[in-house]
């Protein structure tokens, strides 16, 4: 079975109303920016790459003024994919596949650090990223990397253990990841198809949505998975859930 590890690749501080549009402005919140390592006999997969490692030097220049005005970077110095992988004895060149759930700044910020990997991204996401009015974070993804467009569900290692599946709505080609960590246990990384358990419980959508009806359908799809006795959902930016996940060298079981 694959081994699944949680990596913290930054933290963001911002007004709670960014995630919960009905919330009264003025309540601060801080959330983790996770990435996920899947160690498989056929290779290592990194799901998302977090925020640019050098972004704290000059957030407006590195992330853009709109993002820098909305979010404050609150991560520790070692909360980046290179240092997090080093805790597990890995270097960027040890990563076989990088998967971007989508191409927002906090999910593809360090793509260029993995030049030897194949990048598995939904075709719809890549097409939208290349459009004139793009939602994507160009400084994160737009490099001479080996992007492999995928269409729909994708069995990464060919053994049914590590499955990418579309969960669009937040962006046109958003995808989530399902990993079988035991014969009778699956973990699903929702990424930004569902930010937190509170969003799931309240059937809530955030303010950032490419298509709200489509995102709501993806949320319902994830809810059905989470209702299975053999499946646990891990949400995209849930600070409370993050505190209870195994960290660093410990695998999630």
WOGIHU-V448941 format. One record per helix or strand of 2 or more residues. SS is the DSSP state (a for helix, b for strand). FROM is the first residue (numbers start at 1). TO is the last residue. Records with the same first field share a line. If there is no record, write none. Layout:
SS: FROM-TO  FROM-TO
This chain:
b: 3-15  28-40  43-47  72-73  97-99  118-122  146-150  154-155  162-166  175-182  185-191  231-235
a: 16-18  55-57  59-63  65-70  81-86  92-94  111-113  123-129  138-141  197-202  212-226  239-242
